Amino acid sequence: MVAPEHTKTRRRELTWIWADGSPSAVILIYCLAAIIYLITGIRSPGFFTGGKLLSVFVLASVLGVLALAQQLVLILKGVDLSLPGR
């Protein structure tokens, strides 16, 4: 039996944040990041100053752009990550 065309395309759809269909996993990651950020701020009170926050945001934006570039290469199958047999 052949599946209808609309179900085939529905399975291939990816959304930006909920790519795996599990919003609880994404929320858990954001909560863990916030907890780590708060713990770092409590242990080092100077962490919440403007200069430190600006530095964190600048570094995070660079890492985010690099991660998106790597993801794009993998999605477009530009890199083969399979291991050759010996």
C-alpha positions as a Python dict, from the first residue, in 0.01 Angstrom:
ca = {
    (1, 'M'): (0, 0, 0),
    (2, 'V'): (140, 341, -100),
    (3, 'A'): (120, 625, 153),
    (4, 'P'): (-54, 944, 40),
    (5, 'E'): (174, 1217, -90),
    (6, 'H'): (91, 1464, 189),
    (7, 'T'): (216, 1225, 458),
    (8, 'K'): (548, 1176, 278),
    (9, 'T'): (615, 1549, 266),
    (10, 'R'): (492, 1594, 624),
    (11, 'R'): (757, 1352, 751),
    (12, 'R'): (1033, 1546, 577),
    (13, 'E'): (934, 1880, 728),
    (14, 'L'): (1179, 2028, 974),
    (15, 'T'): (1109, 2326, 1188),
    (16, 'W'): (1380, 2554, 1317),
    (17, 'I'): (1369, 2474, 1687),
    (18, 'W'): (1151, 2165, 1717),
    (19, 'A'): (1336, 1958, 1455),
    (20, 'D'): (1307, 1636, 1655),
    (21, 'G'): (945, 1693, 1746),
    (22, 'S'): (1029, 1702, 2118),
    (23, 'P'): (974, 2046, 2272),
    (24, 'S'): (1056, 1913, 2619),
    (25, 'A'): (1416, 1839, 2516),
    (26, 'V'): (1465, 2194, 2387),
    (27, 'I'): (1311, 2345, 2701),
    (28, 'L'): (1539, 2127, 2916),
    (29, 'I'): (1848, 2252, 2729),
    (30, 'Y'): (1744, 2617, 2777),
    (31, 'C'): (1678, 2557, 3148),
    (32, 'L'): (2017, 2390, 3197),
    (33, 'A'): (2189, 2681, 3019),
    (34, 'A'): (2008, 2931, 3244),
    (35, 'I'): (2103, 2734, 3557),
    (36, 'I'): (2469, 2722, 3454),
    (37, 'Y'): (2459, 3096, 3381),
    (38, 'L'): (2310, 3171, 3724),
    (39, 'I'): (2555, 2948, 3909),
    (40, 'T'): (2844, 3118, 3731),
    (41, 'G'): (2706, 3459, 3828),
    (42, 'I'): (2663, 3358, 4192),
    (43, 'R'): (3016, 3216, 4219),
    (44, 'S'): (3170, 3516, 4042),
    (45, 'P'): (2969, 3837, 4107),
    (46, 'G'): (3172, 4028, 3847),
    (47, 'F'): (3026, 3802, 3578),
    (48, 'F'): (2706, 4009, 3555),
    (49, 'T'): (2885, 4332, 3462),
    (50, 'G'): (2818, 4490, 3124),
    (51, 'G'): (3160, 4415, 2978),
    (52, 'K'): (3146, 4047, 3068),
    (53, 'L'): (2794, 4007, 2928),
    (54, 'L'): (2894, 4178, 2604),
    (55, 'S'): (3193, 3946, 2575),
    (56, 'V'): (2975, 3638, 2631),
    (57, 'F'): (2722, 3753, 2368),
    (58, 'V'): (2993, 3829, 2111),
    (59, 'L'): (3157, 3489, 2159),
    (60, 'A'): (2820, 3313, 2154),
    (61, 'S'): (2726, 3481, 1827),
    (62, 'V'): (3050, 3369, 1662),
    (63, 'L'): (2999, 3012, 1783),
    (64, 'G'): (2637, 3024, 1667),
    (65, 'V'): (2735, 3129, 1314),
    (66, 'L'): (2998, 2855, 1298),
    (67, 'A'): (2750, 2595, 1423),
    (68, 'L'): (2494, 2700, 1162),
    (69, 'A'): (2758, 2680, 889),
    (70, 'Q'): (2855, 2328, 997),
    (71, 'Q'): (2491, 2226, 1013),
    (72, 'L'): (2429, 2358, 662),
    (73, 'V'): (2723, 2158, 525),
    (74, 'L'): (2594, 1841, 688),
    (75, 'I'): (2236, 1898, 571),
    (76, 'L'): (2349, 1954, 213),
    (77, 'K'): (2559, 1636, 235),
    (78, 'G'): (2884, 1818, 165),
    (79, 'V'): (3073, 1609, 419),
    (80, 'D'): (3077, 1233, 446),
    (81, 'L'): (3115, 1137, 810),
    (82, 'S'): (3111, 765, 751),
    (83, 'L'): (3417, 563, 851),
    (84, 'P'): (3580, 348, 586),
    (85, 'G'): (3615, -21, 661),
    (86, 'R'): (3962, -156, 730),
}
